[in-house]
Each structure stands twice: as structure tokens, then as C-alpha cells.
Amino acid sequence: MGCRLVLPKRTLMRLVRTPDGVQLDPSGKAAGRGAYLHNDRTCWERALKGALANALKVELTEQDRLFLHGIMSSLPAGEPAQGSQDQG
């Protein structure tokens, strides 16, 4: 999503749009529109500039942004290890 690198879904973090806002979906099975991001701060920074809201088809609330920035701040900086262009 943010960096457009393709990796297996199991190596990505899934976010899901719920009636209560955007939430992390560790199981990858929660109901709702989802989007996948690498566990990498650079990918999240790019996604939060607009691609994530577009993918989830939602306007991110301030609460969503605070939640997502909290997750992002715990992630390592840099690019994901491997993959090819076009997803993630």
C-alpha cells in the first residue's frame, strides 16, 4: 500500500475499517474492508499521506490517525527486505 512492494500476505500487517474506526487485524480474518502494509515505518508514512484512506474508502478521523501513528512509531525505519513492485 505505501511502498507498493509485493510480499506474502502473512508477512504484512492488515488494517481493517470497522464501524468503530480503523483497527489492526493480527488474524487477517476480521470482517470489513482491509488494507495491507509492511511492518516498516517508511511504508506507513507513505500510506498515511492518503493511500490508506483511499484503500479503506474512509476519511480517517483524528482518533484513527493517533492510533495509526502509535503503531507506526513502534516500527523500524527503512524499506521492507524483499519483494517486487505493485502491492503492499
BELFENHU-V366784 format. One record per residue. OMEGA is omega in radians with two decimals (none if undefined). Layout:
[[OMEGA] [OMEGA]]
This chain:
[[-3.11] [-3.07] [3.07] [3.06] [-3.11] [3.05] [3.09] [-3.11] [-3.09] [3.13] [-3.09] [3.07] [-3.14] [2.99] [-3.10] [3.06] [3.11] [3.06] [-3.14] [-3.13] [-3.13] [-3.13] [3.04] [-3.12] [-3.10] [-3.12] [-3.08] [-3.05] [-3.11] [3.11] [3.11] [3.13] [-3.07] [3.06] [-3.09] [3.09] [3.04] [3.09] [-3.03] [-3.05] [-3.12] [3.11] [-3.13] [3.13] [3.13] [-3.11] [-3.10] [3.09] [3.07] [-3.08] [-3.12] [3.12] [3.12] [-3.13] [-3.14] [-3.11] [-3.12] [2.99] [-3.11] [3.09] [3.08] [3.10] [3.09] [-3.11] [3.10] [3.11] [-3.10] [3.09] [3.07] [3.09] [-3.08] [-3.09] [3.13] [-3.07] [3.10] [3.07] [3.13] [-3.12] [3.03] [-3.01] [-3.04] [3.07] [3.08] [-3.11] [2.91] [3.05] [3.04] [none]]
